[in-house]
Amino acid sequence: MTSAPSTTPNDERPARGLRARWSGRDVALVAGGWALVGLLSVAQRYAASVAGDVPPPTLASTAWAMESMAVWALLTPLIFAFARRVPFERGRVGRALALHAGFAVVVHLLDVGVDGVLTGALDPSRPPLSVRVLVEGFVNVFSYVLVAGIAYAVQYAREAEERRVRAAELEGQLLQARLQALEMQIHPHFLFNTLNAVASLIRAREDKAAIAMLVGLGDLLRLALRNREAQEVPLREELEFVDRYLAVERIRFQDRLSAEVEVSPETPLDALVPHLVLQPLVENAIRHGVEARAAAGRVRVRVGRENGSLRLVVSDDGPGPGP
């Protein structure tokens, strides 16, 4: 069934896959389906008349059968709407069953009443209304259960499709987040400056320093890729990443950078922390506290416990932000 967006923002219950507006295709499917049921009913009676002593269907009985199907075609949207408003939720199944039982009785009475008004003139021999209320009750309740079941099947199928679409959207967002995390891991600014520093060391024939910087950069890339799927990592691994990062930066800045990492003895190194919670802060401190000036600078990382929580502090002695 096609759908239209809800126009009631304050409605606490969402459409849950079934929506109030019906397209022309929906109407054609419902009308065609009930017309087919009516034709099959007439064909069944005709086959029974050929095989036995049952009288063949008359024009009046055929008209009555098709009229009854038309009534059910008109009632189908009401049943779909009722199913949309009364979902089977955990803890409220009994309430939903009771409401559906009451509405099934209403639909049954509507069908019998409309049949009585429209077909009384066509088939005067039909039983009185009171008898038909009892005789047709089973068929009408079965028809109601069938229509309501189709309504819930359509509803759950649409919800499954919506969940699939949402999952695909979340997967795309997760991929984008991973790409952004990778950019944070190896910031282009740091990467390009490191490669430029390697080139400068090679031109100055400081081969040992250049090799050490390349080895450090390789280790840093390896650690970054090792945890690319993780949302949280042990504090020990995060500190290892920061140590490798600082080792590369010490070679690049030489005497201009003084960096130290202080970890208090009571710090739980197995505690989980967000992946890359420290490196972007340390990089920011170096970029704005050391690189931005000609004099030497100091970056300090302190890790410890405070009132049952893990406290991570990154500081530098740079000039700080402007006014």
N, C-alpha and C positions, 0 to 999 in steps of 0.2 A: 504494500500500500504506500502510495506517495505521501509526502508529509509537507507541512508548512510550519514555519517557526512560530513559537508561542508569542502571543502579543500581550501576555499578562505577566509583567516582571515580578509581581508580588505573590504569584501563585507558588505555594510551598511544594506542590507535587508536580514534578516535571511530566512531560508528555509520555515518557517511557516508551518511546518507539512508535506509538500510535498518535496521530494528530487529528485535529478536528476537521480539517479541510480535506475533501475528497476530490480527486482528479476525475476527468472523464474516463480515463482507463479504469480507475477503481469502480466507478458506477457500472461500466460495461461488463467488468468481470463479475460483479455481484449479480446483475440482472441476467447475464448469460448463464451463470452457474445455477441459479434457481430455475430458470426456464428449462435447462437441461434436466434438472431433477423432476420437474413437472412432466416433461415429455417421457422420461423413463418410467414414471409412475403410470402414465396412460398406456405406454407400450407393454408394461408388465401385466396390466389388467387385460389388454387385448390378447396377449399370449396365453393367459389363464383361460380366457373365453374359448380360444381355439382348442386347448387341451382338455377342457372339461365342460361342466354345465354352467359355468359362470357367464352371465350375460355380458356382451361386448360393451365397451364404453360408449356412452351416448354423447351427443353434443353438449348436453347440460352437465354431465359428469366431467367431461373434458374441460369445459369452461370453469367449472368449480375448482378442478385441480390446478389450472393455470392461475386462477384468481388467488388461490391459497399461496402459490409460489410468489405471486406479485406482492402479497402482504408480507411474506417473510423477507423478500428483497428490500421492502421499505423498513422493516424492523432491524435488518442487519446493521446499518450504521448506528442505530441506538444501542445495540448490544456491544459493538466495537467501542463506542464512546463510554459505555458503562464499564467495560473491561479496562479501559484506559484509566478510569478514575478509581477503580477498585483492584489494585494489584495484589498478588499473593506475596506478602512479605513475611519474613520470619517473625513469629510471635503474633501475627494478625491473620493467620489462615482461617481460624474459626469465624472471625468477623466477616472475612471475604466470602466464605461459603454461605453464611446466613444472608448476606446482602444479595448474593446471586440467586439463592433459593427464592427470596421474595421477588426479585425482579423477573425470574423465570415464570412465576405465577402471573405477574402483571402482563408479560408478553403472551402467555397462553390465553388469558382472558381477552386481550386485544385481538388476537387472531380469531378466536371463536366468535367474538362479537362482530367483527368486520365480516367474517364469513356469513354469519346469520343475516346481516343487513343486505349484503350484495348478492347472495346466492339463494335467498329464500324464494324469490320469484322464479328462478331457473329450475329449482328442484324442490317442489313442495313436499315430496315424500321423505325428505331428510328428517332425521330425528329432531325432537325439540331441543332448544338451547340447553336446558338443564342436563339432558342426557349427553349431548355433545361435549359439554364441559368435562364430564367424567371420562367419556370414551376417548376423546382426542388428547387427554392430558399427557399420557405416556409419550405419544409421538411428538407432541410439542415440546415437552421437557427434554426429550432426546435431541430434538433439533436445536434447542437453545444451547445445550451442552456442546453440541458439535460446533455451532457458530462461535461460542465463547472460546472453545479450544483453538479454533483457527485464529481468533483475534489474539490470543496469548502467544501462539506460535509465531505470528507475524511480528508481534511486539518483541519477543525474545530474539528473533532473527535480526531485527533492526538494531536492537541493543548490542548484539554481538558484532554487527558490522561497525557500529559507532565505536565500540571498544577497540576493534581492530584499527580503525582510522586514528583514534587517539594514541594507540600504542605506536603506530607508525610515526605520528607527529612527535611523540616523546622520544622515540629512537633518533629522529633527526635532531631534536634539541640536545640529546645526550652526545651525539656525534659532534655537534657544534661546540658543546661545552668541553669535550675532550680536545678539540683543536685549540680552543682558547687556553686550556690548561697547558698544552704543549708549548704554546707561545709564551706562557708565563715561565715554563721550565727553562727554556733556552731563549731568552729574549734576544731578538735580532741585534739590538744595540750591544749587548754583551758579546754575542757570537762574532759580529763583525769586528768589534774592537779587539777581541782576542786574536782573530786571524790576522788583523793588521799588525798586532804586537808580535806575532810569530814571524811575519814577513820582515819586520824591523830588526828582530833579533838575528834572523838569517843574514840580512844585509850587513849587520854589524859583526858577523862571524861568531856570534854567541850561540853556537850550535847546541850546547848542553841545555841552555835555558829554553831554546826553541823546542827541543825535543821534549823537555819536561812539561812545557806548556801544552804541546799537542797530546802527550800522554794523559795529562790531567783533563783536557777537554774531552778526550775519548772516554775516560772513566765517567765523566759527568754525563755524557750522552747515554752511556750504557745504563747508569742508574736511573736516568729519566725515563728511558724506554722500559726498564724492568717493571716499574710501577705505574705504567700508563693507564691500566684498567682500574686501579685502586682508588677508592674515595678516601680511605683512611689507611695510614701506615703506622707502624710502631715508631715511637719517638726516636729510637736508636737509629733507624734508617733515615729519618728526616735530618738528624744531626750529621750523619755520614754524608748526605748530599750537600749540606751546607759546608762541611769541612772540605770536600772536593772542590766546591765552588770557590771557597776562599783561597785554596791552594793555587788555583789558576790566577785569581786576581792578585795574589801576592807576587807572582812572577811578573804579571803585567805592570803593576804599579811599583814594584821593588821597594825602595825605602819610603815611598810616599804613603804606603798603607800599613797600618798596624791593626791587626784584627785578632780577637781572642773570643773563645767560646767557654763560658763557665757553666758547669753543670753541678748542682749541689749533690752531695752524696745520697740524700734520701729521695732523689728523683726516680720515679718508676720508668725505666727506659722502655718497658714493654707497653706503656700507655699508648693508646691509639690517638693520633692527631690527624687533622685534615691534611691530605697530601699537598705538599708545597706550601705549607703555612708559613715557613720561615724564609726560604730562599728569595721570594720576591721582595720581602722586607729588607733583607740584607743587601740585595742588589740596589734597591732604592736608596739605602743609606750610603752605599759606596758612590752611586751616581751623583747624588746631590750633596753628600757630605765630604767626599774626598775628590772625586773627579772634577768638581766644579771650581776647585781652587788650586793654586800652585803649591801651597804648603802641604806638609804631611797631615794625614788625618787618621782618626782612630774609629774603628767600629767594634762594638761590643755586643755579644749575645749572651744573655743570662737565662738559665733554665732552672726552675726549682718548684717546690710545693709551697702553697700558701693557703691556709685554712681549708685543706682538703681538696684544693684545686691545683691544676697545673698552670704555672705562670711562665710565659715566654716573653722576653723583653729584648728588643733590638734598639740600640741607641748609637749615635755618632756624635762627634764633636764639631760638626760642620756649622756653617753660619745660620742654618735654619731658614724657614720661609721668610719672604719679605713682608712688609706691612700689609 
